[in-house]
Amino acid sequence: MNDEWSECNKAMQNQIKKRDTYPIGIETLFDLRNRLMHTMLSFSDELRREDFNTLPFVNADGNHNATIAWTLWHVFRIEDIVAHTLIQGDEQIFFADDYQRRINTPIITTGNELEKQQLIAFSEQLNLKELYSYGLEVKESTEKIIRALPFDALKRKIGNDRKACLKSLNVVSKSKDVIWLIDYWCGKDIRGLIQMPFSRHWIMHTEASLRIKNKIRP
């Protein structure tokens, strides 16, 4: 893991555990996310469109066994689902702002179910400008939700009603290799969700994308 990002993430995790350092922890989180988003945005300047569809580690075991376009989709989609359906209990940005049409995506899921040639074909279809627009809008809305959360809300678990709502939306594949995500998210409290989909998940996949980029354009 990138040392700078890792240290920032560790500091944030410690800060949000205590009431008196919680506000500082939220600012640390947002600083980390700004750095990671800056890196993700830089790909649009440094890579050709076809590079986003490339799968250079096709048989690898890890997050780098993907395309950069898919990775961006996956990170933004998961955050939208968790922030709005599970935490806030309102409509996802994806549906509210017609992003399925705008991004030109054939799926509404997290994309975990796609493999190899499916990843490439999926990536080729996406409107990257709209995908980035989606990501920026999701990031802003998530941070608005988090900023409004009082410290005591971090201990709150995801209720069965929101879990049922998530299942009804069909935004997580029913594949046995993917469906576990629902129980995984719903088994966490709000603090746990901040620590994974909203921070560490970003780090893991941004680092994977850098590895892909460096393989394509050493």
Helices and strands as residue ranges (DSSP letters): H 3-15, G 19-21, H 22-46, G 49-53, H 68-80, I 81-88, H 93-96, H 99-103, H 117-125, H 128-147, G 151-155, H 160-169, H 180-186, H 190-195, I 196-200, H 201-216
